[in-house]
Amino acid sequence: MLGENHSLLHEFPEHGEVIHQLTKSDMSFANDVKEYNSLDKEIRVLELRGAPIDDAEMNKLKHSRAVLKDSLYQRISK
């Protein structure tokens, strides 16, 4: 679905407390969360505007978001 919210807390609400704790105690994690949420917002805005970039660029953004999400999830679930 276009414009769907994929923010980290929305994707993993059951890990909300761990996400908050790691964000406060681990600067690398906090920076990655910030980058992930920024990418998610950028993708959502582009989708809602009719994706005014080519498909290859949109796929790169979505791939970057997915790779970052996987990395964050690995750290959350430790």
C-alpha positions in Angstrom: 0.0 0.0 0.0 1.3 3.4 -0.9 2.2 5.9 1.8 2.1 3.2 4.5 3.9 4.0 7.8 6.9 1.7 8.3 8.5 3.6 11.3 10.5 1.4 13.6 8.0 1.6 16.5 5.1 0.9 14.1 6.9 -2.1 12.7 8.0 -3.6 16.1 5.5 -2.2 18.7 6.2 -5.2 20.9 9.8 -4.0 21.2 9.0 -0.4 22.0 10.7 -0.4 25.4 13.9 -2.0 24.0 14.0 0.5 21.1 13.7 3.4 23.6 16.4 2.0 25.8 18.8 1.3 23.0 18.1 4.7 21.5 19.1 6.3 24.8 22.2 4.1 25.5 23.6 3.3 22.1 24.5 6.3 19.8 25.1 4.0 16.8 21.7 2.5 17.2 20.1 5.9 17.7 21.7 7.3 14.5 20.6 4.2 12.6 17.0 4.6 13.9 17.1 8.3 12.8 18.3 7.3 9.4 15.7 4.5 9.1 12.9 6.8 10.1 14.2 9.5 7.7 14.3 7.0 4.8 10.8 5.8 5.7 9.4 9.4 5.7 11.1 10.2 2.4 9.7 7.1 0.7 6.2 7.8 2.1 6.2 11.4 0.9 7.4 10.3 -2.6 4.7 7.6 -2.8 2.0 10.1 -1.8 3.2 12.5 -4.4 3.0 9.9 -7.1 6.7 8.8 -6.8 8.3 11.7 -8.8 11.5 9.7 -9.1 12.3 6.7 -11.4 11.6 3.1 -10.2 15.3 2.3 -9.9 15.8 5.2 -7.4 12.7 4.3 -5.5 13.9 0.7 -5.3 17.3 1.8 -4.0 15.6 3.8 -1.2 13.4 0.9 -0.3 16.3 -1.5 -0.3 18.3 0.8 1.9 15.4 1.0 4.3 15.1 -2.9 4.4 18.8 -3.4 5.0 18.7 -0.9 7.8 15.5 -2.4 9.3 17.1 -5.9 9.3 20.2 -4.6 11.1 18.2 -2.7 13.7 16.0 -5.8 14.3 19.1 -7.9 14.9 20.2 -5.5 17.6 16.7 -5.2 19.1 16.3 -8.9 19.4 19.6 -9.7 21.1 
